[in-house]
């Protein structure tokens, strides 16, 4: 499947960077000049603790950047969850840029223990791609979708044709980097990996009025697997 392994590579880069920093700090402590003898002694003394902490960090990072293959359901006219997490908003919203006004909205909160790779909710074309700078409010707050740094992806659906689905990827107080795997004009298939948001975040899904929502507030959803809505 396209983009498989990208999240894992991002995790390994982060682990490698932390290891380089650890080695530099240890070297400065262990091989400091005579004037820094005390600092060097302290550095050597705490080395085992630092190594243990780094190992814990590395294991957590590998866990965080896990990237399971979704079991994409078969069926016509389905809209899948683009993200893993908990549905905490089902209602209406105004999205003028791609949806053209009022639409249905489903908001999914991703905690730091959820998978943070996102999947295409539908098959079709990326007709809209807009990155917007902003704040880094806690993603626990649904209003973070309005103020936080985000990327809006607009899908022109291939089944049924003529429909639109929007997905807004939202950074949080910890998640400060959104890594899209797709660009405007790309064709995607339902369940395909489309992005990565690092360390806690939110994803909003915008649907037209004729989409019949299949989830409710409090439901846990799996990216690329759970059916959010069905086009009537």
N, C-alpha and C positions, 0 to 999 in steps of 0.2 A: 504493500500500500504506500502511496506517495507520502513523503515527509516522515516516514517511519525512522526513528532513531534521532531526530533532531533535538528532542527534549533531553535525551540521554547525553548527547554531545554537549549540550549547554551545561548540564550538571557536572560532567567531567572537566569542562573548562573552569568552572567555579572551584571545584576541588583542587585542580592543579594550581590555580592562582593562590588559593589559601595555603597550599603546601609550600609554594615559593616564598610567601610572606613568612611562614613559620620557619623555614630554613634561614632566611635572612636575619630574623630576630634572634634565632638560636646562635647563629654565627657571631653576631655582634656581642651577644652575652658571653659566649664561650671563648672567643678569641679577642676580646677587648684589650686595649693597651693597658699598661701597668696602672695608669691613673684611674682606670675603670675596673680595678680588681674586684671591688665589692659588687658592682653591677654584674660583672662576669660570673661571680660566685652565685649570686641570686639567679641569674639566667640559667646556669647549669642545674641549680637545685630544683627549679620549677619546670625543667624540661620534661620530665615524665608526666606531670600534670597537663602541660600544654599538649603533649602528644596524645594523651587520652582524650582531651577535649576536641582535638582536631579529628581523631578517629570517629568520635560521636557525631561531629559536624558532617564528616564525609558520608557516614551511613545515612544520616537524615537527608542530606542532599540527594543521594542516590534514590532514596525512597520518594522524596518530593518530585523528582524529575522522572518518575516511572511513566511509562507510555504504553498502556495495554492496547491491544487491537480490539476495536469495538465489534460487537456482534450485531451488525446492522440488520434490522428487521426488514422482511420483504413486505410489499404492499404498495398500493397506489395512493398518491395524494397525501403522503405522510410528511409531517414536520417533526424532526427529531430534536432532542435537546442538544445544543451546541457545547454544553459544558457539564461537568460533574459538580454536583452540589445540592443545595436545598432551595426549593421554590419559596420565596418569601413575599412575592407580590404577584397578583393576578388582577389585572384591571385594564384601564384605558390610559392612553398617553397621547401627546401630540409630537409627531416626528415629521417636521416639514421638509427636511432635506431629501430623503429618499422615498419615504412612505407618502409624502404629500399632505400630511395633516393628521387628523385623529385616527388612531388605530388601537388594536389590542396590544397589551404589553404583559410579558411574563419575565420576571426578574429572578435570576439564580445567583445565590451567594456561594462563593467558593472559599472554604476555610483553608488553613495552611496544610491540613491533612488530606485534602481532596486532590485528585488528579488535576493538573493544570494545563493539559493539552486540550485544545478545543477542536470540535469536529463540525463539518458542514451539516446544517440542519436539513438541507434539501439539495437536490441535483440542479445544476443550472450555471449561470454566468455571474461572476462578480461584476456588477454594473456600477457599483459605487464603492469608493474607498476614500475615507477621510480621516486623517489623524488630527486630533485637537488637543492642544496643551491645556493644562489646568492644574487644579490642586490635587492633594493626596489625602483626602478625607478617608476615614475608616470605611471600608467596603461594607461593613455591617449596616451602614445607613443607606437606605434606598435612594436618598437624594444625592448620593455620591455620583449617580449616573448623570446628574445635571452639571456638577462642578468639577469632577475629576478628569484627569488626563484619560483620553479614550480613543478608540478606533472604531468607526462605524463602517460595517460591511453591508452592502446592499446586494441581495441575491435576486436575479430574475429567474424565476422557477421554470424548469423544463417540464414539470408534471405536477399540476396542470399548467399549461402555458398561459402567460399573461398575468400570473400572480407574482407578488413581491413579498419577500421576507427580509427584515433587517436584523442584524446582530450587532450590538454595541459591546465591545470589549473594554472593560473599565479597570483602571489601576486603582489600588488602595493605599492605605497608609504604609503597608509593608511592600506590596507589589508595586514597583516603580518602573517596570519595564514590560512593555507589550511587544512580543516578537511575532509579527504576521508571517505566515508561510506562503501567502497568496498575494496577488496584485490585481488591480483593476483590469478586467478583460479576461481573466483566467476562467476556464471551465472547471467545475468541480463536480464530484459525485457525492451523494448522500453518505455521511459517515467519514469522509476524507478529512485528514488532519488539516487545519487551516491556521492555527496559531498556538502560541504559548504565552501565558501570563505568569510571571514569577512571583510566588509567595503571597497568596491571599488576594482575592479580587471579586469581581462581579461581572455577569454577562446578562444583558437585556435582550429579549427577543421581541421584535415588532411584527405583528400579524394583521392582515386585512380583516375586515368585519365578518367575512364569510367563513373564516377559519373556525372550526369547532374545537375549543380547548379541551384537552383530555386530562389535565392535571389540576391540582388545587394547592393552596398555600400549605406548607408543611411537608409536601412530598419531596423525597430525595430522588434525583434524576441522574442518569448516567449518560455522558456525552456520546453521541453516535448510536445510542441504543433506545433510550426512553422516548416514546411518542408524546410530544407536547400537544400537537393539534393535528386535525385532519381537515383538508379542504373539502367543503361540501359540494 
